[in-house]
Amino acid sequence: MSVRYPSMKHHFARVAPRYRQMRDLDMSAVREIARIVRQLAGSGLRLVIVDVGSGTGRYLEAVLAACGLDSTRPCCAIRYDATREMLCDRPDSHARSGGTAMSVVGLAEFLPFATHTVDAALALNAIHHFQVTRFLAEVGRVLRPDGKLIIYTRTPEQNRRTVWGRLFPRFADKEDRLFTEEELATALDQTGAFGKVELLAISWSVETNLSRLIEQARCGAYSTFEFYSRREFQEAVETFAQSVLDHFADPSRIVVQNDHLLAVATKKRRPRP
Ligand SMILES: C[S@@+](CC[C@H](N)C(=O)[O-])C[C@H]1O[C@@H](n2cnc3c(N)ncnc32)[C@H](O)[C@@H]1O
């Protein structure tokens, strides 16, 4: 549960311009998150939704589009990220229909929002970058009673089963920041702010090809690659390319399976003092 953000600051600034193209979007998760957000929006009041560690905001845009919410509806959606360069990214025309309204630069551990003002806080592919105790305490403060914290992440086991975990040398071993289900549930419980916590496994597949996989590695689509020395990385890419050729019959059409964990925590009406 270490904090490595300072050493990742340059990484995220460097990858920001290509981040949207380099990462795959899990539409199963988008639909599930949209379902939860729609329920929160049901009251008809103005909905405040903050995506913490939003990166470019690609997931937030997709969720808003799937909900049928945009800036003309009573919704305030905020991309919130420590890396300014990520927030400079502009949505493509399709995503723009989802309409994110605001971008704020800041740390997950110090949320600049008033107490009990946020309906939904998202942390998607991001919680392992945060100082988790501090982040959860802050989310527990800013969420309104019955508001939702929605965490989307990979457990260490799920990471090990990805194409990277299986075929890219030492990828799963080097990635020691991810939380197990139990660690996440314990951290949420220890805040005293959350009641019900639902854990949902999401499976999704992506059609890709060898060139894209190599490009993703070389562009640093995953911050795990930062833990390799230059030479070690180069050798690992070569071994990975060979392993992909050995494992898949057609390198121009590779279908990979991914599993993620969606944790939905509901803010208590009366948090433990
Ligand atoms: C792996 S990216 C995920 C981005 C986005 N949620 C997505 O799935 O496309 C993690 C993001 O968290 C941000 N980040 C890392 N540490 C942070 C912190 N302590 N506070 C706020 N943002 C942080 C990074 O700048 C980066 O944009």
The ligand as an SDF file (V2000), in Angstrom:
LIG
                    3D

 27 29  0  0  0  0  0  0  0  0999 V2000
   -3.8390    4.4850  -14.5680 C   0  0  0  0  0  0  0  0  0  0  0  0
   -4.4180    6.1170  -14.7360 S   0  0  0  0  0  0  0  0  0  0  0  0
   -6.1740    5.8690  -14.8400 C   0  0  0  0  0  0  0  0  0  0  0  0
   -6.8820    7.0110  -15.4780 C   0  0  0  0  0  0  0  0  0  0  0  0
   -8.3850    6.8160  -15.6980 C   0  0  0  0  0  0  0  0  0  0  0  0
   -9.1150    6.5870  -14.4860 N   0  0  0  0  0  0  0  0  0  0  0  0
   -8.6320    5.7270  -16.6910 C   0  0  0  0  0  0  0  0  0  0  0  0
   -8.9770    4.5900  -16.3180 O   0  0  0  0  0  0  0  0  0  0  0  0
   -8.4480    6.0080  -17.8780 O   0  0  0  0  0  0  0  0  0  0  0  0
   -4.2090    6.7560  -13.0910 C   0  0  0  0  0  0  0  0  0  0  0  0
   -4.4440    8.2550  -12.9760 C   0  0  0  0  0  0  0  0  0  0  0  0
   -4.3750    8.5960  -11.5890 O   0  0  0  0  0  0  0  0  0  0  0  0
   -3.7050    9.8440  -11.4600 C   0  0  0  0  0  0  0  0  0  0  0  0
   -3.1270    9.8950  -10.1150 N   0  0  0  0  0  0  0  0  0  0  0  0
   -2.1260    9.1570   -9.5920 C   0  0  0  0  0  0  0  0  0  0  0  0
   -1.9170    9.4560   -8.3160 N   0  0  0  0  0  0  0  0  0  0  0  0
   -2.8260   10.4240   -7.9900 C   0  0  0  0  0  0  0  0  0  0  0  0
   -3.1470   11.1270   -6.8020 C   0  0  0  0  0  0  0  0  0  0  0  0
   -2.4900   10.8850   -5.6640 N   0  0  0  0  0  0  0  0  0  0  0  0
   -4.1500   12.0270   -6.8300 N   0  0  0  0  0  0  0  0  0  0  0  0
   -4.8480   12.2630   -7.9880 C   0  0  0  0  0  0  0  0  0  0  0  0
   -4.5800   11.6170   -9.1510 N   0  0  0  0  0  0  0  0  0  0  0  0
   -3.5950   10.7040   -9.1460 C   0  0  0  0  0  0  0  0  0  0  0  0
   -2.6770    9.8450  -12.5710 C   0  0  0  0  0  0  0  0  0  0  0  0
   -2.2920   11.1470  -12.9230 O   0  0  0  0  0  0  0  0  0  0  0  0
   -3.4110    9.1140  -13.6810 C   0  0  0  0  0  0  0  0  0  0  0  0
   -4.0600   10.0130  -14.5400 O   0  0  0  0  0  0  0  0  0  0  0  0
  1  2  1  0
  2  3  1  0
  2 10  1  0
  3  4  1  0
  4  5  1  0
  5  6  1  0
  5  7  1  0
  7  8  2  0
  7  9  1  0
 10 11  1  0
 11 12  1  0
 11 26  1  0
 12 13  1  0
 13 14  1  0
 13 24  1  0
 14 15  1  0
 14 23  1  0
 15 16  2  0
 16 17  1  0
 17 18  1  0
 17 23  2  0
 18 19  1  0
 18 20  2  0
 20 21  1  0
 21 22  2  0
 22 23  1  0
 24 25  1  0
 24 26  1  0
 26 27  1  0
M  CHG  2   2   1   9  -1
M  END
$$$$
